[in-house]
Each structure stands twice: as structure tokens, then as C-alpha cells.
């Protein structure tokens, strides 16, 4: 599915290398491509956001993700990004969650408790479904990245709405998150996922009994 949607490509020799670890730059490319409906976003590849991405093949993808708030680098704009370092499963999950509409600051994806907050939100959105045993602090393999992004584009997107609440006698505005009806798959690719149950085919019925052959 990821290949058909244009999100993930194999190598020139026809291999996919499923156990190869994904880099931070590669994750930016896949996320940016997913958010742009399967094609590379039109973005200025000459603008340098981070100190170590000038001339890097993924600079435009990295800039796109920075603009969307998906990444921030080690110390914000102008700092280092380490594009060729491995991306951990937790970092990849954070990127996917922000792509779905989560605000890193509001959701607590920054600061001391960022790892726990990301892990909880990722579990709520089923981002790790189908992956099995996973060390979320270790480098993410290409096959697991494909599964995580597949889960992500099928998860409902979110947005924030402001609600009024009392805080120490003061009326304040509090952002409240809510699920939308759309997914990245439906919103960006215009694709609907249809799930059905096969009751029988020309040979077997649902209870595995052999059906009569039509002459």
C-alpha cells in the first residue's frame, strides 16, 4: 500500500531492505509525501532551516516538516537536525501524531514527559498495531516504518477547539482536542478504505463446507 501510494520506494536493485533502520531525513520524506498526497511537496530546497542540512538530499522535505511543526531539531531553527541519524520508533510516532493534527506543545510532546505523552497518544491512535514487540527507543526499521505510517494515514485526524473554563476565579480559554471524521488517506489521497466480509466463493462457504459447483 505504501508503495502504491508513493510514500515509500525500494532501492535501484529492486530490494526493499525491510530491516534497514530509517534515518531522520528518510522519515521526513515519507511524512511529507504522505501529507502531500503521494508526491513531493513543492518547497524551496535552497532555504536552510538547520545548520547541518545545507546541500542534503532531503533538505526540502525537512523544511516542509519544520514548517508544519512536525520537527524542531535539537534547538530549534538554526540548530542541528542530524538528518542521517537513525529515527527511533517514538520520534517517528511523534512526527506522525503531529501530521495528524496534534500540537506538540499543547499535547505535551516536548519537555520532560514527552516520551510518555507521545507513547500514550500513539497507543490511542493505534500507531503501533501490527508491529509486535517493539523497543520504542531504538531505531525504527523500514518495515515497521511502513506499518506505522500505514496505521497513521488510516487514523482519524484531530483538531483543537477552544472551550471556556474557570481557573482560580478567572475565565480562561482551554484548547480541547477532538477527532475528525477524515483521515490522511481520505483527505490527502481521496481514497476510501472499505472493509467487507467474504461469505463464500465458488468453492467454499463461510463454514468451510464445500459449495456446489455451477455447471
Helices and strands as residue ranges (DSSP letters): H 24-35, H 59-67, H 89-99, H 104-107, H 114-124, H 142-154, E 156-167, E 170-183, H 184-188
